[in-house]
Each structure stands twice: as C-alpha cells, then as structure tokens.
Amino acid sequence: MELVAPQPVPDNLTDSEILTALDQLPVQFRSVLLLVDVEEFSYKEAGEILEVPLGTVMSRLSRARTLLRGQLAHVARAYGYPAVDT
C-alpha cells in the first residue's frame, strides 16, 4: 500500500471565506459556535453565558456546524478535499 501525502493548504489562503461564512450564520447559531468551538467553553458554560438550556446549546451547535459545513464545501473542494455528506 502506498500512502500519498495530502497537498498542503496554499500559503495564500485567507480567513475571509471562513469569516464571511460565520457572518452569514444566524446570530443564535454563530454565538454558540464561537463560544464552544473557538473559545472552548463547555456546553454547560455556553448555556449559562447565553442563558439557554443545555439541549438548546447542543441543537444550535449542531445546526451551526451543518450550516457552516455547507457554506464552506466549495472551499474544501477547491483544495481537493472530498465532499462530506451533511
């Protein structure tokens, strides 16, 4: 079996596409995504900060990730990553 290393991400990749995709998320989804995935708060902490139940944090986070994945699918394909079913 021959292993092939993936092509590196180009040096000219900017965050603009990611930031644009984040800006397009509804605020309730963006808030929980940023708290949990960027700031690394626990689900419980994010719920306390946003004053919502734990289940709401989990459902909003799931929805935010799905929306973001869909918005960035074309970027991933441009760098040779296969499409992921959402």
ZIDAUR-V396656 format. One line per field, one symbol per residue. psi: psi as a letter, one per 20 degrees, with the letter a starting at -180 (. if undefined). burial: 1 if it has 16 or more other ideal C-beta (glycine too) atoms within 10 Angstrom, else 0. Layout:
psi = ???
burial = ???
This chain:
psi = pppppqpqpqhjprihhghggghiqqhhggghgggghgikqrgggggggilqqghggghhgggggggggghjhhgghhjjpqqpp.
burial = 00000000000000000000110010001111101100001010011001010001100110111011001100000000000000
